């Protein structure tokens, strides 16, 4: 069987991106799994200082997602991926070698900035692949993350016997290796973006279909992140938390081959199912299932299924809706909204848990209701929301196809790009640039 140059390039891109994911995730989880112990035991920070350091990283990363996603579109994912890895390498190196709070803040700002750059860069490379390769590539990308979530803390624990400085420097080295791996993709062609960062964000905000999806999917990050927070806050010991985390990661990884079928993960019922599974996990915790190991494993399975479905559902839907030249901007807006919800929701959940068992139950019920409400709002994409990727593929129309079909014959429900609110100018600009290149 002959392999086309395009298919060979797609395979190379997937291989490099997945290898990058393996390196950076192993380093990240090795360092972050033990960072609280380092800050408390080695540096003597109080709980408030530790909370400030960890919250600041999340705040920087999610706030910067809004402009950074569009910046990736302008400067290219490879260049921004290299920069992201170098920033995080510097952040981890500082994290393991400094002791004063101001320098720790510098470290977490570097980590947050690198994270804001990395995710749109890596996912933009995957989003630019053919649909079949994109679905499988993202599944491998997500599976690698979950495997590292199990192996990383074990690696960190082994290195911790020498000192946290070795854990952090190992993480920095792995991120440095990832920067080199990104540089192997310098040959990847890049479609020129006709406008800048502000224009990219404005284009996304005009897309009413996408903004509706972003609003519905925004609670997904809160629901998945809080699962690893509420379990230890609920009184689970270190062994139970480790079992919970490992089961969750393994189940999430096991779901990815099912999600790798092209056209499956972006169906509305996949997003709805993920939200409802997260609701079920939080409801079981509210009912006291976390008190025993068997119940905690069941909760981990539900949250693992939720995480395994929600990640590809969000990615594949964004890849479907976003024009190729604007994937970073679309991802940045969705991540920004999700980060704000996760940040505000995390503060609210922590405050309720501080009020005792009654507050903890209330927090878990609120998380359950939030997931159910979001699931109830999931709707199929309107027929007018044609696949923007197809609409921007330059083709020479033949006698049997219209000039706007972009490589495929229109379905009866398809609209012309000019009929899609807020999309016409973007499609025309992108199509012109794609044709020139």
N, C-alpha and C positions, 0 to 999 in steps of 0.2 A: 504494500500500500504506500502510495506517495504522500509524503507530508509536505504541505504547502509552507512557504516561508512564513506566512502569517501565523499558522498553527504552531510552527516551531518557536516563533517569537513569543506567543502566548504561553507556551510551556516553560520557556526560560523565565518569563516574568513571574509565573506562579511559583516556580522553584525558588527563585531568589527571594520573593516576598515571604514565602512560608519559612525559608531558612532564617530570614531576618526576624520573623515572628518568634521562632524557636530561641534564637539568641537573646533577644531583648526581653522576652517573657520570662525566661529562666533567670536572667539577672534581676529583673524587676521583682518577681515573687520571692527570690532568695533574700533580697534586701528588705522589702517592705513587710514581709511576714514577721520580721524580728525588730523592726524599727522602733516600735513602742517600748520594747524591753531595753533597747539601747538608750533611748531618750530618758527613760525613767531610771534605770539602774546605773548606766555608765555616766550619764550627764546630769542626773539628779533633777530633771525638769518636773515641775508639778503637773497635775492633770490638765490645768488650764493652759499651760505652755505647750503641752503635747497636743491638745485639741487645736490650739492656734496653728501650730506647724502643719498638722495634717489637713485642717480645713483650708488653709491658705493655698496649699498645692491644688486641691480640687477647685477652689474658686478661680485661681489663675488659669488653670487648664480650660475650664468650661467657659469662662468669660472671653478668653482669647479665641475660642472656637469660631465666634461670629466673623471677625475679620480674617482670621488665619485661613479658614476654609477657602475663601475667595482668593487669598494671596497664593495658595497652592495652585489654583487654576492659572494665575498670571505667570508665576515663576517656574512652574512645573513640579510634579511630584518627586522626581528623583533628586533634584537640587534641594528641595525642602526636606526630603527624607534624610539626606545626609546631615543637614543642619540640625534636624531634630535629634538625631542620634548623638551628635557631638555635644549638644546642650545637655542632654540627659546624662551622658558620660561625665561631664563636668559636674553636674548636680550630685550624682552619686559619689564621686570622688570627694567633694566637699562634705557631703553628709557623713562620711566615715572618718573624716580627719579634723573637723572643727568642733569646738565645744561651746562657743558663745552663741546666744540666741540670734543676734544680728546676722552672723554668718550662716546659721541654720536657715534663716529666712531667705537669704540669698540662694542657698542650696535648693530649697523647695520651690522658689520662683523659677529657677532654671529647670527643675523637674517638671513643673506645671507647663512652662512654655514649650519644652521639648515634647511633652505629651500632646499639647494642642496642635503642634506641627505634624507629629508622627501619624496620627490616625487618619486624617484626610489624605496625607501623602500615600500611605500604604493602600488605603481603600480606593483611592483614585486610580492607582495602577490596576487593581483588580476590576474596577468598574469599567475600565477601558477595554476589557477583553470581550471576545465573542460570548454570546449568552451561555452556551454550553460550558465553555471553559470558565466563565465568570462564576457560575453556580458551584462548580466543583472546586474552583480555586478558593472561594470564600469558605467553603466547608472545611477544606484542609487548613486554612488560616485560623478558623475558629477552633478546630480540634487541637491544633498545636498550642493555642493559648490555654486550653483546658488541661492538656497534659502537663504543660509547664506549671500550671497552678498547683498541681500535685507534686511534681518533682522539685520545683524551685525552693519551697520551704525546707525540704529535706537537705538540699544542697547548702542552703543558708545555715541550717542547724549544724551541719558537719564543719563548716568554716568558722562558725561562731565559737568553737572550742579554742581557736587561736585568738579571735577578737573580732568585733564588728567591723573594724577597719578593713579586715581582709574580705569580709562579705561585701562591703560597699565597693571596694576597689575591684573585686571580681565582677560585680555588676557593671561598673564603669568600663571595664575591659570588654565585656560582652556587647555593650552598646557601641563601643569603638569598632568592634568587629562588624557590627550591623551597618555602621556608616560605610565601611569598605564594601560590604556586599551591595548596598544601594548603588555605589559608584559603578558596579558592573552593568547597570541598566542605563547608562548614559546614552546608549544607542536607541532607546525607545523614542519613536517619533512623537512629537507633541503638536496638537492642533493649536494654532495661535488664537488667543482670546482677544476679541475685538475691543474690549473695554477693560477698565481696571477693577479694583477691589470694590469700591462703592457701587459701581454699576452692577457688579455681580450680586451683591447683597440685595440691591434694589430689585433686580430681576426676580430673585427668589421671593421677596415679599409681595410682589405683584401676582405671583402664581397662587391663586386661591385654592386650587385643588391640593397643591403640596402643603400649603399652610394648614389646611384642614387635617391632612395626614400627620403633620408634625405635631399639632396640638393633641391629637388622639394618642400618638405614640410617645409623647413626652413623659408620661409617668413610668414608662418601662424601666428607665435607669434607676429611678427611686425604688421601685419594687424589687429589682434584682440586687441592688446594692444593699438595701436594708436587711435582706435575708441573712447576710453575714454579720450584721451588727446586732440585730435583735436576739439572735440565739445566745451569744455570750452575755448580753445584757440581761437575758432572762435567767441566768444562773448556771448555764452549762459550763462544765469544767474544761480544761485544756484538751483532754482526751476526746470528749464528746464533740468539741468544736472542730478538732482535727478530722474526726470521722465524718462530721457533717460536711465540711469543706471538700473532702476527698470524694465523697459520694456525689455531691452536687456537680463537681467538675467532671467526673467520669460519666454521669448521665448526660450532661450537656454535650460532651464530646460524642457520645454514642448516638445522639440525635442527628448529628451533622450529615452522615451519609444519606439519610432520608431527605434532608433539606437540599442536598446537592443536585437533585433532579431539576433541570431547567424549568422555569415557570411555576415551580411549586411554592417556594417560600414567600413569594410576593402576593399570594392569594390572601384575601382578607380574613378567611377563617383561620389561617395560621397565626396571624397577629392576635386575633380574638382568643384562640385557644391558649396562647402563651400568657395573655393577661389573666384569663380565668384560672389557669394552673397556678400562677403566682397568688391569686386571691385564695385559692384552696390551701396553699402552704401557709399563708399568714393566718387564715381562719383556724387551721389545726393548731398553730402555736397559741392563738387566743384561747382555744379550748383546753390547753394544757398538755398537748401532745409532746411538747419538748421536754417534759419531765423525765421521760424514759428513753432509753437508747433506741428501742424499736420505733417509737413514735417519731423520734428525731430523724431516723433514717428515712421514714416515709415522707416527712417534710422535705428532706434533702432531695428525694426523688422528684417531688412535685416542683421544687424550685429549680432543679437541674433541667427538667423538661421545659419549664418556663423560659429559663435562660437560653437553652438550646434552640428554642423556636423564635424567641424575640430578636436575638441578634441577627440571624439571617433574614428575618421578615423585614426588619427596618432597613438593612443594607440593600436587599434586593428591590424593595419598593422605591428607595431613593434612586438606585441605579436605573430603574425603569422610568421614573419621572424626570430625572435631571438630564438636560442636554450634555453631551460629552465634554463640552468646554466649561461646564458649570457644576460638575459633580461636587467639587470641593466646597463651593458656596452653599449648595443645597445641604450637604452633610453638616457644614458648619452651623447653619441656622438650626437644623434639627438638634444637633448636639448642644447648642447654646440653650435652647428651650428646655431640653432634658436636664441639663446641668443646673439651671435655675430651680426647676422643680425638685431635683434631688437635693440641692443645697438647702432650700427652705424646708422641704419635707424631713430631711435628716435632723435639722435643728428642732423641729416640732416633735419628732419621735423621741429624741433624746430628752427633751423637756418633760414629756409625758412619762417616760420611764423613771425619771427622777422623783415622780410623785408617788411611787410605790406600785403595788400589784394592780390596783384599780386603773392607774394611769397607763401601765404597760398593756393591759387588756384593751383599753380605749385606743391606744396607738395601733395595735394590731388590727382591731376592727376597722379603724379609719383606713389603714392600708388595704384591707380587704375590699371595703366599699369603693375606694379609689380605683382599684383594679377592675371591679365589676362595672363601674360607671364608664371607664375608658373602653372596656370590651363592648358595652352596649352602644357606644358611639362609633364603632368601626363600621364603615360602609364600603361597598365595592367602589372602585374608582369609576368616575363617570366615563361614558363612552367618549366624550370629548377629550379626555386625558389620554391621547394616543401616546404610544411609546416614543418619547422625545428622541431616543437614540436612533430609532429607525427613521424618524422624520428628518434627521440631519445627515443621513448617509448620502453622499453625492452619487447620483447615477445618471446615465443617459436614458431618458424615457423612450420606450418603444411605442409602437402603434397601439399596443393593448394596454398601456398604463398611462395614468395621468402624470403631469410633471411634478405634482406634489406628493406622489405616493412614496417617494424616497426608498425605492428598492422593493416595495411590496404592493400588491393590489389592495385598495382600501376595502375594509369590511363595510357592510351596510350602515353600521352605526358610527363609522369614523368621520371625524370632522377635518376640514382643512386646518393647517397650522394657524391660519389667520383667525379661525373661529375659537381658538383656545385663549381665554382671557389672560392677558399679561405675557403670552408666549410668542406672539407673532414676530416682534422685533428681534428677539433672541434667536429664533430659528432662522430668520433671514440672514442675520449677521453671521451666525455660525456656519450656515450652509455656504455662504460666499467664501469664508476663510478656508473651509474644508476643501472646496473645489480648487482654490488657488494652490493649496499644498498638495 
